[in-house]
């Protein structure tokens, strides 16, 4: 065989061998990547269908979140949609509140919902958060000189310019006569975020005997809004928990109550989705919390006070109590609720947590709750 032809044959054999090697090592990798892409797309499709099912179905009974007392066995079919709503993606606030873990009025367990949704091979978590992120840095010098630095951004961290910021501070001065009624004052300041999504609120309170203060900050942009509450003195956790169901404010006991004296209700404000006070209540002689008188601590979720309102969709409830606290004596206590509404969220986290090895997908959808726009975010992954 001529040398040239021999070299051609060797080159051809080498080329064929190289192709075979590439086919063995590369094609399976390419196929694996394609399969992975297909699996991820399938996971996205499942997540989108699951989120739509949660947000568009009313569940059964249609108003299952408004039952009181509540037991998760009431829920025969799961869905968060508001019964009778005239548009899609409007959620029932009572149902959403039943996803808040350790809600003293009762909540639905993750295991129960997963069973109702027939998710045998998948895990998920869901949050319902405000349309943009608000960070408040409290730089106050004293109770008479309040300073707040506010940053507003989208959830990818991009600053939001032109957001309107309204800060309303309720402060307490001295003690009055009779039942020890405190003197209340308010201070409102308005500002707008700059190109960096930031602004500063400064408030000077002229009264010298301010005992406590709390500021409700409402941030809005193009009809979208959210709340944040800043306490100058964080309220004790054992006063009460603020709950709302079926147009009724319900206070429940949260741990061992304050010693010696009852807690009196001085004032209640309910805010709407526009940052306005739409319901105001002044406590009377019968508006005090009667705590559990049995042995030991009161049971979790034990109702200690309730009040019906004419407000269907509160965005924030603000209380002023009078309580006797150790060391401090008889003092006002300012508290916002229900949790986690005063932080701007409807639901911080419900469900499981994915492992580092799990492939997760995230789908989102804007929803309406009590007239306010939120982002419902679902994370889904396959069990490993």
Beta strands, then each sheet from edge to edge (+ up, - down):
strand 1: 122-130
strand 2: 133-138
strand 3: 145-153
strand 4: 164-175
strand 5: 182-192
strand 6: 198-204
strand 7: 210-221
strand 8: 224-231
strand 9: 241-245
strand 10: 248-252
strand 11: 263-271
strand 12: 277-282
strand 13: 288-289
strand 14: 303-308
strand 15: 316-325
strand 16: 329-337
strand 17: 347-351
strand 18: 360-369
strand 19: 372-382
sheet 1: 17+ 1- 19+ 18-
sheet 2: 2+ 3- 6+
sheet 3: 5+ 4- 7+ 8-
sheet 4: 9+ 10- 14+
sheet 5: 12+ 11- 13+
sheet 6: 12+ 11- 15+ 16-
end
